[in-house]
Amino acid sequence: MTQEQCPQRNNVQSTEKPQVYKVGIYGWRKRCLYFFVLLLMILIVVNLALTIWILKVMNFTIDGMGHLRITERGLKLEGDSEFLQPLYAKEIQSRPGSPLFLQSSKNVSVNILNEKKQLVSQLIAGSHGVHARGKMLEVKSSAGKLLFSADDHEVVVGAERLRAPKGVKIEADAGDFQATCRSDLRLESKDGEISLDARKIKLLRLPEGKASPSGTRQTVFEVCVCPNGKLFLSQAGTGSTCQISSNLCL
């Protein structure tokens, strides 16, 4: 190659423009990216606004939410509340000076379980009445005096007086009826009568009158009634012998 050809080649190379390679997203791709970024910002703002609105409506605070407050002793709930699932609590108390009100569309059930999760006591208040299930039922006064108790063996009425507005009826269809007291047993009927309807009526350990002068053993006696209500037995005769043994009324 001659020296005259080298400058011509250099001139050709110098006249060519350098190639520039663009790096990035252009055109419709760039517009789509800006659209998605704008949409994401709108969603974030809406989500933040909804979150603030929910916190405001539900009354979220550091101590709890709504009428529910978290205290050192547990949870404190004020106002009307509805429980859709079973409630488990160690102790439930109302506000001071306010009653505890429970309302249910069907019934209210209180179940007591043992360590083995077996039912030992149950109280159901429903539309058909109040049903209680347990080993023993006790009712006491505010002073702690026993008013009523019932178990499998006996029913005890601790009140001094048992009163019913229309009467009391006691039946023992499959067994005996026995009334026992330590002092006096008094049967009183103001407007009616006292009827003893049975095949045999026994009055045990009644005092007896004097023996017969003839010395024969008397097997027939007469039941005598004193003015004060006492009963005693007098030896039967052709006539009434209650006057002879009237000293037993003293």
C-alpha positions in Angstrom: 0.0 0.0 0.0 1.3 3.4 -1.0 1.5 6.4 1.2 -1.1 8.1 -0.9 -3.8 5.5 -0.1 -3.5 5.7 3.7 -4.8 9.3 4.1 -7.8 8.4 1.9 -8.7 5.5 4.2 -8.4 7.6 7.3 -10.8 10.1 5.8 -13.4 7.5 5.1 -13.3 6.2 8.7 -13.5 9.7 10.1 -16.6 10.6 8.1 -18.7 7.6 9.6 -20.9 8.5 12.7 -20.4 6.5 16.0 -23.2 4.1 16.9 -25.2 4.9 20.1 -27.0 2.0 21.9 -30.0 3.1 24.1 -30.6 1.3 27.4 -34.1 1.4 29.0 -37.8 1.0 28.4 -39.4 3.2 25.8 -42.7 3.4 23.9 -45.9 1.6 25.1 -43.9 -0.4 27.6 -42.9 2.7 29.4 -46.4 4.0 29.5 -47.7 0.7 30.9 -45.1 0.8 33.6 -46.1 4.3 34.6 -49.8 3.2 34.7 -49.1 0.3 37.0 -47.0 2.5 39.3 -49.8 5.0 39.4 -52.4 2.3 40.1 -50.3 0.8 42.9 -50.0 4.3 44.5 -53.8 4.7 44.3 -54.3 1.2 46.0 -51.9 2.1 48.7 -53.6 5.4 49.5 -57.1 3.7 49.4 -55.9 0.9 51.7 -54.3 3.3 54.1 -57.6 5.4 54.2 -59.7 2.3 54.8 -57.4 1.1 57.6 -57.6 4.5 59.3 -61.4 4.5 58.9 -61.7 1.0 60.4 -59.5 2.0 63.3 -61.7 5.0 63.9 -65.0 3.2 63.6 -64.0 0.2 65.7 -62.5 2.5 68.3 -59.1 0.8 68.4 -56.9 2.0 71.2 -53.9 0.8 73.1 -56.2 -0.8 75.8 -58.5 -2.6 73.3 -61.2 -2.1 70.7 -64.8 -0.8 70.9 -66.4 -1.7 74.3 -63.6 -4.2 75.0 -60.8 -3.2 77.3 -57.7 -5.2 78.4 -57.0 -4.7 82.1 -54.7 -6.3 84.6 -57.5 -8.5 85.8 -58.6 -9.6 82.4 -61.0 -8.3 79.8 -63.6 -5.6 80.5 -66.6 -5.5 78.2 -69.1 -2.6 78.4 -72.4 -2.2 76.6 -74.5 -4.8 74.6 -72.4 -7.6 73.1 -73.2 -10.7 71.1 -71.2 -14.0 71.3 -71.6 -16.3 68.3 -69.4 -19.1 69.6 -69.0 -20.6 73.1 -67.6 -18.2 75.8 -64.9 -19.6 78.2 -64.2 -17.4 81.2 -63.0 -17.9 84.8 -65.2 -15.2 86.2 -68.0 -12.9 84.8 -69.0 -9.7 86.7 -71.3 -6.8 85.8 -70.4 -3.2 86.3 -70.8 -1.9 89.9 -74.5 -1.0 90.4 -75.7 -2.6 87.2 -77.2 -6.1 86.7 -75.8 -8.8 84.5 -78.2 -9.4 81.6 -78.1 -12.6 79.5 -80.4 -12.9 76.5 -80.8 -15.8 74.0 -83.2 -16.7 71.2 -83.4 -20.3 72.4 -82.0 -21.0 75.9 -79.1 -20.3 78.2 -77.1 -23.2 79.4 -74.4 -23.4 82.1 -72.4 -26.6 82.1 -69.8 -27.6 84.8 -67.2 -30.1 83.7 -64.7 -32.1 85.7 -61.0 -32.7 85.0 -62.0 -35.4 82.4 -64.3 -33.0 80.5 -67.3 -34.9 81.8 -70.6 -33.1 82.6 -71.2 -33.1 86.4 -73.7 -30.1 86.8 -76.0 -28.4 84.3 -78.4 -25.5 84.4 -80.7 -24.8 81.4 -83.1 -21.9 81.3 -85.4 -22.1 78.2 -88.9 -21.6 77.0 -90.1 -24.8 78.6 -88.8 -23.8 82.1 -85.6 -24.1 84.1 -83.9 -27.5 84.3 -81.1 -28.3 86.8 -79.0 -31.4 86.8 -76.5 -32.3 89.5 -75.7 -34.4 92.6 -77.3 -31.9 95.0 -79.3 -28.7 94.9 -79.2 -26.1 97.7 -81.0 -22.8 98.2 -79.8 -20.5 101.1 -80.8 -17.2 102.4 -78.6 -14.1 102.4 -77.7 -14.9 106.0 -76.5 -18.4 104.9 -79.4 -20.3 106.4 -80.5 -23.4 104.4 -83.9 -23.0 102.9 -84.2 -25.9 100.5 -81.9 -28.8 99.6 -82.5 -32.0 97.5 -80.3 -35.0 96.5 -80.8 -38.6 95.6 -81.7 -39.6 99.2 -83.9 -36.8 100.7 -85.5 -33.4 100.2 -85.0 -30.9 103.1 -87.2 -27.8 103.6 -85.4 -25.5 106.1 -87.9 -22.7 106.2 -90.1 -22.4 109.3 -93.3 -22.5 107.3 -94.3 -24.2 104.0 -97.2 -22.4 102.3 -99.0 -22.9 99.0 -101.9 -20.7 97.7 -104.2 -23.5 96.6 -103.1 -26.4 98.8 -100.4 -29.0 99.1 -100.8 -32.5 97.8 -98.3 -35.3 98.7 -98.4 -38.6 97.0 -96.3 -41.7 97.4 -97.5 -44.1 94.6 -94.7 -46.6 95.0 -93.9 -46.5 98.7 -94.7 -45.2 102.1 -95.1 -41.6 103.3 -93.5 -40.8 106.7 -93.5 -37.6 108.7 -91.2 -37.3 111.6 -90.5 -34.3 113.9 -88.7 -33.8 117.2 -91.4 -31.7 118.9 -95.1 -31.5 118.2 -96.8 -32.6 115.0 -99.9 -30.5 114.5 -102.6 -31.0 111.9 -105.0 -28.1 111.6 -107.8 -27.4 109.2 -109.7 -24.1 109.6 -112.3 -24.3 106.9 -112.5 -28.1 106.3 -111.9 -31.4 107.9 -109.1 -33.8 108.5 -109.7 -37.2 106.9 -107.7 -40.3 107.7 -108.6 -42.8 104.9 -106.8 -46.1 105.3 -107.5 -49.7 106.0 -105.7 -49.5 109.4 -105.1 -46.5 111.6 -102.7 -47.1 114.4 -102.1 -44.7 117.3 -99.1 -46.1 119.1 -98.0 -45.4 122.7 -101.2 -43.7 123.8 -101.7 -43.6 127.6 -104.2 -46.2 128.9 -106.8 -45.8 131.6 -107.1 -47.7 134.8 -107.3 -51.5 134.8 -110.7 -53.3 135.1 -111.7 -54.1 138.7 -112.4 -57.7 137.8 -108.8 -58.2 137.0 -109.4 -59.6 133.6 -107.1 -58.3 130.9 -109.0 -55.9 128.6 -108.4 -56.3 124.9 -110.9 -53.7 123.7 -110.3 -50.0 124.3 -112.0 -46.7 123.6 -110.2 -43.7 122.1 -111.0 -40.6 124.2 -110.3 -37.0 123.3 -109.6 -34.4 125.9 -110.7 -30.7 125.6 -107.0 -29.7 125.0 -106.8 -32.2 122.1 -105.0 -35.0 123.8 -105.9 -38.6 123.1 -105.8 -41.6 125.4 -107.1 -45.1 125.6 -109.8 -46.2 128.0 -111.1 -49.6 128.7 -114.2 -50.3 126.7 -117.4 -51.0 128.5 -121.2 -51.1 128.0 -121.0 -47.3 128.0 -118.3 -44.7 127.6 -115.5 -45.0 130.1 -113.7 -41.7 129.2 -115.1 -40.0 132.3 -113.5 -42.5 134.6 -110.0 -41.9 133.1 -110.4 -38.2 132.7 -107.4 -37.6 135.0 -105.2 -38.4 132.0 -106.2 -35.1 130.4 -104.2 -33.2 133.0 
